[in-house]
Amino acid sequence: MPLAHRFVAAAIERIGLSDLQDVVSDVLSGRSLLWLAVDDRGVIHGAGVTELVREPTGTVCVIVAWGADDHKRCAPLLTIIEQFARDECCKSVRIIGRDGWSRVLPDYQRKAVILERQL
């Protein structure tokens, strides 16, 4: 995971809803999957972490972290993750992240928001 660490760390730090060490531990133990956006030269342009969450209505593939140097260049990775979710019989793919994702991903609907007040 060293080559993807900066992407995952930046994504987690930006939102602040996950603990980086927990995400790394989940990837290393196999509870979560690490996805890399790599070009033809082998250069990594981004990385994501997913986990399958079982809910009463079915399984959801949750993208818990997604970081990239160039999100447009990494867009094909999302298609691959969505196909993985279909193959795993998931009912949906869920992204937990910045509000800006709603503009970049028009096929995804906003299901909820997270409001927080610092005390």
Secondary structure, DSSP 4 states (H G I P E B T S, - for coil): -TTTHHHHHHHHHHH-SS-HHHHHHHHHHTSSEEEEEE-TTS-EEEEEEEEEEEETTEEEEEEEEEEES-HHHHHHHHHHHHHHHHHTT-SEEEE-S-TTHHHH-TTSPP---------
